[in-house]
Amino acid sequence: MDQDDARRVVRATLTELGLDVTSPERVIQAQHDFAYLRHQRNLSEKIGVGVRLIMLTSIISAGLATIWLGIRHSLR
């Protein structure tokens, strides 16, 4: 397989995947799309971590409040 055959196979594969590689502008546009998707994925992961921290904080706070109320009730 020579260089031209390899280029044709790669171009056909990318086209089957839905990427238009007919011009440099289209390739740059696809790169920007992938960068945007990566950015969205990273933000989504950060939001997930934040939600988990908020839930953990709420559970710990509720547990401490329950213990505190139990102590106050037993001291009366």
Buried (B, 14 or more C-beta within 10 A) or exposed (E): EEEEEEEEEEEEEBEEEEBEBEEEEEBEEBEEEEEEEEEEEEEEEEEEEEEEEEEEEEEEEEEEEEEEEEEEEEEE
